[in-house]
Structures are given as structure tokens and as C-alpha cells.
Amino acid sequence: MPFLEFIAGSISGAVGMVVGHPLDTVKVRLQAQSVYKGIFHCVAKTYSHEGLHGFFKGMLFPVLTTGITTSVSFGSYNNALDYLTQSHCGKPASAAQFYTAGCFAGLAQVFVSAPIDLVKVRLQGQTTSDRYHGPIHCVAVILKEEGPRGLFRGGLALAMRDVPCFGLYFLPYEVIRNALTESGKQPGTFAILMAGGVAGVVTWACATPMDVVKARLQMSGAGGREYRGVLHCITVSVREEGMRVFKPPARQREGIPCQCRHLLQL
């Protein structure tokens, strides 16, 4: 990825995160805490107790590292797709190859995004105390109390979410973008917007169940309820709250504009 494209992608990704972070904070709190009656109650309670600042907790770390995570994701995807299609002699890739390359990208980026996402969720989940004073302090506390392994708490759930969902993301994106692009021409803005919007909705609709598990496991080391692992978290959550705990929230709608913005840089 050329340096200028890396910078442009980083800025684009950062802007998208700033726009979408308030909804992401509400989503995380609804998933990891049972004190809220719904989206509007969470928004009202967050604003009344923490002001606007409460919606932007945990944003700094992801914003500063978005260029790295984007490079790993799309770089891994493109390299995997090139490898899978190297014997095609110019023929277009198949749906299975798009999906497989996407799954590989999802796995590759987990090793980078797991600690970043953990710090973000821990900071977003702070409502009544300042256990963490910022991202660096959060990392230091996790290393001190939980060791290096603590930075990857919830990593298995993250991988179980991202590996199949990255495949489900790139598959409709590539298929729709190619369908809306004339042969021999570069894809236009409309094609990218449509492909990115559909891909975002499909991805988040499928990602929500494991996203809930991930958030709960990540918060379990910060005073939240302790879970022994992915299966235990799923079992306890369903037993106490029913299947509705995995219902897609407003995050699915957020996926449309954010994914369109993210892909226009390509």
C-alpha cells in the first residue's frame, strides 16, 4: 500500500470512527451491562451521568491505529485472493475464493485488533468509576493484573466473529460491486456505496451474537461478571436473558454509512 494511500485511508477510517463511536459505545454498554432497558434509556442515562464525553470513551486508541488495522485487513485479503487466483489466467475469482480470502483477512487482523478492541471496550464500559485513566493506563493495568494474556481476553470470540464475517463481508461486496461495474472499467462511487452498504448490513446481522459474547468476555476482567469461556458465556446469557440477548441492535443500521465510507478509499 503506497504511503499516500495509507495516510488517506487512515484519515478516512478515523473520521468514520469518530462518527460511529457514540453508537458503538451504546452498543457495547447494552451488550455488556444489564442495567439499561433499551437504546434510548442507555443514551439518556449516559448523557445525564457523563455528558457528551461519555459517548466518546475509548475512541482514541482505535482512531490512532485504524491505519494499521485497515492495512492488515485489506493487505491480507488482497494477498490471499492473489494466491487463490494465481492459476486462473485472468479469469475472475469465484464466490468461494472471495469468501476464503475474506476469512483469511479476518483471522490475520485479529492478532492486531484484539488488544485494541479490548482497551476500547474496557474504557467504553466505565460508567461509575475511573478504573482506567486512558488507553495507556488501561494497557498498563491489564498487564499488571492479568499479564500479557489479558490483552487478548475475548480473542477467541473475536476470531469466531471476524473470520466468518469478514468472508461474508467481502463476498457480497465483490459480487455487487462487479455486477454494477461495466466490463473493463473501474468501479464508480455508486457501485462502491451500494456494495459497501449491503456488505455492512449482512456482516453485522451475522456478527451480533458473537459480538455480544466478545464484549461480555472482555468486560469480565474489569469487574464485570466472570465467564469461563465462550460456551459458558453463551449458556449463562441465554439461560438468564433468553435468545433476545443476541438480537441485532441499531448497530446494523450504522453498518451502512460506515462501511460505505470505509470502502470509498480503495
N, C-alpha and C positions, 0 to 999 in steps of 0.2 A: 504494500500500500504506500504510494508516494506521500511525502511529508505533508504537502498542502492538503491532500485528501484526508489525511489523518487529523489535521487541525480542524478542517471543515466539519468532518464527522464528529469530532469531539465537541465542538461548539453546538452543532445541531442536536447531539444527544443530550448535552447539558441543558439546553433550552427546553427540550421535551420533558426532561426530568423535573425541572422547576415547575412547569405547567401541570404535570400529572401527580406531583408528590403529595399535595393535600389529599387527593382521593386515595392515594396509596396508603397514607397514614390512617385514614378512616378504615380502609380495608383491613390493615394489619390489626388494628385495635378490635374490630369486630370479630376477627378470626381468633385472636389470642386471649381475649377477655370476654367474660360473660356478663358484664355489668351494664351493657348497652342493650336497649330494646330494638334498635334499628339504626339505619344510616343517619336519619335526621337527629335522633337522640344523641348519637355519638358526636355529630358535628356541633350541636348545641352545647353539650357538656364540655367538649374540648375547648370551644371558644370561650365559654364562661369561666373556666378554670385556668386556661393557659393563654388565651388570646390568639391572635393570628400565628404567633410563633409556634404554638403547639402543632399546627398543621405541617410545619416545615422541619420538625425534628428529624435528625438522621439524614438530611439531604446532602450535606457537604461531601461526605466520603464517596457516595455513588457519582456525584457530579464531577469530582476531580479524577475519577478513574474510568469514566464512561468511554474514553478513547481506547483504553487498554482492553476492556471487555468487548467492545464492538470489534476491534481488530482481531481478537482471538476468535470470536464467533464467526464473522464473515470470512476471515482468513482460513479457518479450519473448514468451513463449508465449501469454499471455492477449491481448496486443495483436494478435499475428499471427492468433490464432483469431478475434478480433472482426472483424478486417479481412476474413478469408476468408469469414465467415458473415454479413456485413452485409446481403446481399441475400436471405437465407433467410427473412425474415419470420417468425421464431420457430421455424423448423424446426431439428431437431438437426443438429449438424455430422456430416459423413461421416468415415469412417476415413481417407480421403486427406487431409482437412483437418486432422485431429488429427496425422497424421504430418508434414505440411508445416509446421504451426505448431511442432511439436517440433524439426524440423530447423533452423528459423529461430532458435529459442531456443538450440540447441546452438552455432550459429555466433556468435550475439551474445555468449554468455558466454565464448567462447574468448579474446576480447580482454582480458577481466578475469582469467580463471583461469590463462592461460598463464604469466605471471610468478610467480604464487602457487604453482602446481604445480611449476614449475621449482625454486624455492627449497626447497620441501618435499622433493622427490626428491633434490636435492643433499645436504641435511642428513641425510636417511634413509640415503643411501649411504655416509656417513662411518663407517668401521669401525676404521681403524688410526691415523688422524691427525686433528688438529683444524684442517683447512684453513679451515673456516668456524667462527667463534665463536658464531654465531647468525644469525637471518634478516636483520637489518640489515647485519651484516658480510658476509653472503653476497651480498646485493644490491650492496654497495659493491665487493667483489672482482670480481663478474661485470662490472659497469660498467667497472672499471679494465682488466680483462684482455680482455674480449670486446666492450665497447661496449654501447650500448642494445639493439642487435640480439640480443645474447647472452641477454637476458631472455626472448626468445621462441624460444630454441633448442628444437626439438621441437614448435614450434607447429603446423606443418603436420600432423604425425602426430596431435597433439591434436585438430585440426579434423577430420581424417579419421576419428577415433574418435567424437567427440562429435556431429557433425552428423547422421549416420545413426542413431546410438544414442539420441540424445535423441528422435528421431522414433519409434524402436522402444520407447522408454520410455513416452512419453505415450500412444501408440496403445493398448496393452493396458491401461494404467491407466484411461483414459477409458472404454473399451469395457466392461471388467469392473466398474468402479465403477457405471456407468449400468445395467448388467444386474442388479446386486444392490441397486439403489435403486428403491423404488416411485415411480411417476409422481407428480410434484408435491411430493415430499418431499426433504429434504436427505439426502445420503449419510451413513450411520451409520459407527460405528467399524469394524465387521466388514467392510463394503464397502471402506473405505479400506485396511484391513490386507491384505485379500486382493488388491486391485488393486495396491497398492504392492509386496507380496511377489512376485507374478508378474512385474510390470514390472521389478523389480530383477534377478531371475534371468535374464529374457530379455535385458536390456540387457548385463549383464556376460558372458553367454555369447557375445554377438556382439562385445563390446568388447575381449576379451582379446588377440587377435592384434595389433591396432594399439596397444593399451596397452603391450605388450612393446616394440614399436618406439619408442614415445614415450619410455619410461623409458631405453632404451639411448642414444637421441639426446641426451636431457637430461644424462645422465652423461658423455657423450663430451667435454664441455668441462671436466670436473673430474678428469682423469687416467684416465678410462675409455677404452675403445677408440674410436678416431676413425672415424666414418662420414661419407660424403659426402652422405648424404641418406636419405630414406625407402626408396627402392628398393634402394640399396646396403646398407642395414641389413638389409632383408628377405633379400636374396640371400646375404649373408655368414652371417646367423643360420641360415638353412635349410641352407646348404652344410656348416656346421660342427657343427650340433646337430640337424638334421632338423626335421620338422614338429612334433615333440613340444614344441619351444620355445614354441609358441603354444597349448598345452593349457591350458584354464581351471583355475586353482588354487582353493584354498579361498575365494578372494575371491567366487566365485559364491554360496556359502552366506552370506557376510557381507551380500550384497546384500539378502537378505530382511528381517532386522530393521532394518537401517539405512534402507532405503527406506520401510518402514512408518512408522518414527519420523519421517522427514523429511516425509511427506505428512499426518500427523495434524494438523499445524499449519494446513493450508489450510482 
